[in-house]
Amino acid sequence: MELLSNPDIWIAFLTLCALEIVLGIDNIIFISILTSRLPQEQQAKARQIGLSLAMIMRVGLLFSISWLMQLTAPLFTVAGNELSGRDLILLLGGLFLMYKSVKEIHAKVEDADKTNEKGKKLSFSSVITQIILVDLIFSLDSVITAVGMVEHIEVMIAAVVVSVGVMMLAAAPISNFVNRHPAVKILALAFLIMIGVALVGESLDFHIPKGYIYFAMAFSVAVEFINIRIKSRT
């Protein structure tokens, strides 16, 4: 009851919810792109499983805060850069995002017919496995943000649950919109490459302010919305 009556706690909770939702947009986009390779009747189920796993993973990491904080301790040094467990996860995660996004763009642009065939053959389990890897990458960043902002684990867990709930509600409309507009899908994949580069840079202590990334994304999306609106009127 003391937490509920404290206005500072509510401000921290709402701020953290907003940040978690913003950080979760990348997760939703990647899950939407992955699940689009499945048959239509399996896509919603895969999205729900993927986001549920994201919530479980984030809450689990929150309960392992002491272990999570140890991930920031340097393990070894490469070319003058100290690398921790967190850095290694971000490095491998960034490379994975870049590889997967470039591969999807190549398939979409250069090999559209074969992409459709691949989409039919892609198994449900392989999509879920890739979603788990992506969830781990984005969950680590999300949880470290939560730990840095709020002291009470109850507030962190509540913010994570609320943000994932919002993500679940938004996943279907976002997925449908991305799948309806091929140009938006390419734009989303380009964003994921940019995020992958940012993760690799973060792992090597080269920090790219997230405000720049999100501004570039918002500006590009706004321009694409204008293009879609113009095309719909012609």
Buried (B, 14 or more C-beta within 10 A) or exposed (E): EEEEEBEEBEEBBEEBBEBBBBBBBBBBBBBBBBBBBBEEEBBBEBBBBBBEBBBEBBBEBBEEBEEBEEBEEEEEEEEEEEBBBBBBBBBBBBBBBBEBBBEBBEBBEEEEEEBEEEEEEBEBEEBBEBBBBBBBBBBBBBBBBBBEBBEEBEBBBBBBBBBBBBBBEBBBEBBEBBBEBEEBBBBBBBBBBBBBBBBBBBBBEEEBEBEEBBEEBEEBBEEBEEEBEEEEEE
